[in-house]
Structure formats: C-alpha cells, structure tokens
Amino acid sequence: MDVIGLARMANEAYLELQAKYEGKTISTLGALLINVIKTSYDDRTQTIEEHISNFDKKWSFMLSTLGGGIPDNLREFGKILVDLSKNDQVKGTFLLATLPAYYNSLVENIQLKSGLTYGDITTHLKTYAPGRQKG
C-alpha cells in the first residue's frame, strides 16, 4: 500500500473515532439538549419561519451528534436522548416551549389537539404566529 492510501486509511479511522467519542461526555450530551431548550423566539427580531429553521438546525445537530454513537459509560442517558430526539411529538413539544409567554393561548390551543405531528405544529405556528406578531 502506498503512503497516500495509508494516510487515507488513518484519516478515515480518525474521523470514525472522533465521531464516536469526541464530545460525548455527560456534560456535552446535556449541552446538546440545553442548546435546543434555551432556543427562544423573539418575534421582534425574527419571523416564525426563521425561528423554526433555527430550531430545526439545533435539533438536527443534536440528532446527528447522538447518531455518531454513545460511549458505554453513557449508554442509558444517551439512549434516552436518542429516543427523545427521534420522537416527532416530543420535537413539537420542545418547539412550543421555545415560544414566549405571550404566545401561551396559541400554544394551549395547539396542545388541545391530540396526535399532532411536528409538521402539523409548524403549520399552525406559521398560520397564526404572523397575526400575533403584527398585533
């Protein structure tokens, strides 16, 4: 095998180990969830579409990081986070939690409808939040 082939193999091995272990401590796994939870919508500075897009990016980052594998010592906590991150209704609930208190009536109206998917929730927000934002 030539030097270039060995370098490629070493790089691939490094990237695989990095994806599996880098940033996979209890603190960093918790930080992934906190990054999503602390997202907040400010309708004075962004549209609801921008907020949903930002939330989706943070959610996807959490999901992809968790998908890289969880070290054995964090398996139980990691499994809980993976299960949460793959649940469409949980994602919708977290999105609704990012809205400020003056959106509570809209959030409550959405939560009264059972079985809504994340797509249903974002559709409701995109329909009703702009009217609330103008008011």
C-alpha beads as a LAMMPS data file, in Angstrom:
LAMMPS data file: protein, C-alpha beads

135 atoms
134 bonds

1 atom types
1 bond types

-500.0 500.0 xlo xhi
-500.0 500.0 ylo yhi
-500.0 500.0 zlo zhi

Masses

1 110.0

Atoms # bond

1 1 1 0.000 0.000 0.000
2 1 1 1.297 3.440 -0.843
3 1 1 1.709 6.384 1.509
4 1 1 -1.405 8.136 0.206
5 1 1 -3.507 5.023 0.817
6 1 1 -2.187 4.740 4.381
7 1 1 -2.896 8.420 5.020
8 1 1 -6.463 7.991 3.783
9 1 1 -6.993 4.949 5.999
10 1 1 -5.555 6.777 9.009
11 1 1 -7.757 9.791 8.324
12 1 1 -10.863 7.596 7.969
13 1 1 -10.042 5.819 11.239
14 1 1 -9.505 9.153 12.981
15 1 1 -12.809 10.556 11.700
16 1 1 -14.673 7.421 12.776
17 1 1 -13.189 7.544 16.294
18 1 1 -13.818 11.285 16.510
19 1 1 -17.480 10.841 15.556
20 1 1 -17.888 8.067 18.104
21 1 1 -16.167 9.620 21.110
22 1 1 -15.397 13.322 20.730
23 1 1 -17.725 15.489 22.733
24 1 1 -19.510 12.501 24.242
25 1 1 -19.353 13.228 27.936
26 1 1 -22.344 13.621 30.228
27 1 1 -21.815 17.390 30.106
28 1 1 -21.694 17.642 26.326
29 1 1 -24.693 15.355 25.859
30 1 1 -26.614 17.538 28.311
31 1 1 -25.407 20.636 26.459
32 1 1 -26.926 19.286 23.239
33 1 1 -30.336 19.221 24.873
34 1 1 -29.828 22.576 26.614
35 1 1 -28.895 24.126 23.258
36 1 1 -32.342 23.159 21.979
37 1 1 -34.237 24.058 25.159
38 1 1 -32.691 27.510 25.505
39 1 1 -33.671 28.483 21.984
40 1 1 -36.266 31.223 22.260
41 1 1 -38.441 33.024 19.779
42 1 1 -38.342 36.804 19.707
43 1 1 -40.955 37.999 17.245
44 1 1 -39.439 41.480 17.224
45 1 1 -36.254 40.256 15.553
46 1 1 -37.222 37.199 13.502
47 1 1 -40.120 35.565 11.708
48 1 1 -41.641 32.312 12.895
49 1 1 -40.174 30.622 9.804
50 1 1 -36.677 31.775 10.798
51 1 1 -37.236 30.557 14.342
52 1 1 -38.443 27.134 13.179
53 1 1 -35.463 26.871 10.821
54 1 1 -33.047 27.740 13.650
55 1 1 -34.769 25.227 15.953
56 1 1 -34.578 22.534 13.248
57 1 1 -30.841 23.145 12.796
58 1 1 -30.213 22.751 16.518
59 1 1 -32.419 19.653 16.692
60 1 1 -30.637 18.118 13.680
61 1 1 -27.242 18.838 15.226
62 1 1 -28.330 17.061 18.406
63 1 1 -29.679 14.110 16.426
64 1 1 -26.577 13.764 14.245
65 1 1 -24.234 14.016 17.223
66 1 1 -26.179 11.335 19.058
67 1 1 -26.212 9.206 15.909
68 1 1 -22.426 9.037 15.958
69 1 1 -22.540 6.502 18.781
70 1 1 -22.608 6.755 22.537
71 1 1 -19.770 5.540 24.782
72 1 1 -20.666 2.578 27.006
73 1 1 -20.484 4.617 30.220
74 1 1 -23.236 6.939 28.904
75 1 1 -25.372 4.336 27.163
76 1 1 -28.502 4.756 29.341
77 1 1 -28.542 8.575 29.230
78 1 1 -27.646 8.549 25.544
79 1 1 -30.446 6.107 24.712
80 1 1 -32.978 8.375 26.420
81 1 1 -31.742 11.372 24.410
82 1 1 -31.756 9.392 21.164
83 1 1 -35.324 8.195 21.789
84 1 1 -36.431 11.750 22.602
85 1 1 -34.731 13.240 19.569
86 1 1 -36.384 10.765 17.197
87 1 1 -39.909 11.361 18.535
88 1 1 -41.883 13.765 16.346
89 1 1 -44.333 14.787 19.080
90 1 1 -41.525 15.443 21.565
91 1 1 -39.844 17.668 18.979
92 1 1 -43.095 19.607 18.592
93 1 1 -43.456 19.968 22.354
94 1 1 -39.930 21.338 22.641
95 1 1 -40.617 23.785 19.789
96 1 1 -43.731 25.077 21.551
97 1 1 -41.690 25.515 24.737
98 1 1 -39.412 27.957 22.892
99 1 1 -42.236 30.461 22.426
100 1 1 -42.547 33.409 24.822
101 1 1 -45.298 33.576 27.449
102 1 1 -47.491 35.898 25.394
103 1 1 -47.983 33.009 22.934
104 1 1 -49.468 30.806 25.690
105 1 1 -53.012 30.873 24.316
106 1 1 -51.772 29.774 20.883
107 1 1 -49.636 27.041 22.487
108 1 1 -52.581 25.834 24.584
109 1 1 -54.860 25.748 21.532
110 1 1 -52.319 23.665 19.636
111 1 1 -51.772 21.305 22.580
112 1 1 -55.529 20.673 22.883
113 1 1 -55.429 18.876 19.525
114 1 1 -54.169 15.360 20.197
115 1 1 -51.842 13.460 17.921
116 1 1 -50.385 16.436 16.086
117 1 1 -47.142 15.815 14.263
118 1 1 -44.236 18.234 14.199
119 1 1 -45.342 19.274 10.706
120 1 1 -48.859 20.000 11.979
121 1 1 -47.472 22.144 14.784
122 1 1 -45.201 24.141 12.481
123 1 1 -48.127 24.667 10.076
124 1 1 -50.258 26.063 12.922
125 1 1 -47.423 28.325 14.027
126 1 1 -46.786 29.596 10.509
127 1 1 -50.502 30.283 10.112
128 1 1 -51.247 32.011 13.419
129 1 1 -47.948 33.463 14.695
130 1 1 -47.657 36.168 11.977
131 1 1 -51.052 37.576 13.046
132 1 1 -49.936 37.601 16.668
133 1 1 -46.642 39.189 15.631
134 1 1 -48.411 42.055 13.847
135 1 1 -50.676 42.625 16.845

Bonds

1 1 1 2
2 1 2 3
3 1 3 4
4 1 4 5
5 1 5 6
6 1 6 7
7 1 7 8
8 1 8 9
9 1 9 10
10 1 10 11
11 1 11 12
12 1 12 13
13 1 13 14
14 1 14 15
15 1 15 16
16 1 16 17
17 1 17 18
18 1 18 19
19 1 19 20
20 1 20 21
21 1 21 22
22 1 22 23
23 1 23 24
24 1 24 25
25 1 25 26
26 1 26 27
27 1 27 28
28 1 28 29
29 1 29 30
30 1 30 31
31 1 31 32
32 1 32 33
33 1 33 34
34 1 34 35
35 1 35 36
36 1 36 37
37 1 37 38
38 1 38 39
39 1 39 40
40 1 40 41
41 1 41 42
42 1 42 43
43 1 43 44
44 1 44 45
45 1 45 46
46 1 46 47
47 1 47 48
48 1 48 49
49 1 49 50
50 1 50 51
51 1 51 52
52 1 52 53
53 1 53 54
54 1 54 55
55 1 55 56
56 1 56 57
57 1 57 58
58 1 58 59
59 1 59 60
60 1 60 61
61 1 61 62
62 1 62 63
63 1 63 64
64 1 64 65
65 1 65 66
66 1 66 67
67 1 67 68
68 1 68 69
69 1 69 70
70 1 70 71
71 1 71 72
72 1 72 73
73 1 73 74
74 1 74 75
75 1 75 76
76 1 76 77
77 1 77 78
78 1 78 79
79 1 79 80
80 1 80 81
81 1 81 82
82 1 82 83
83 1 83 84
84 1 84 85
85 1 85 86
86 1 86 87
87 1 87 88
88 1 88 89
89 1 89 90
90 1 90 91
91 1 91 92
92 1 92 93
93 1 93 94
94 1 94 95
95 1 95 96
96 1 96 97
97 1 97 98
98 1 98 99
99 1 99 100
100 1 100 101
101 1 101 102
102 1 102 103
103 1 103 104
104 1 104 105
105 1 105 106
106 1 106 107
107 1 107 108
108 1 108 109
109 1 109 110
110 1 110 111
111 1 111 112
112 1 112 113
113 1 113 114
114 1 114 115
115 1 115 116
116 1 116 117
117 1 117 118
118 1 118 119
119 1 119 120
120 1 120 121
121 1 121 122
122 1 122 123
123 1 123 124
124 1 124 125
125 1 125 126
126 1 126 127
127 1 127 128
128 1 128 129
129 1 129 130
130 1 130 131
131 1 131 132
132 1 132 133
133 1 133 134
134 1 134 135
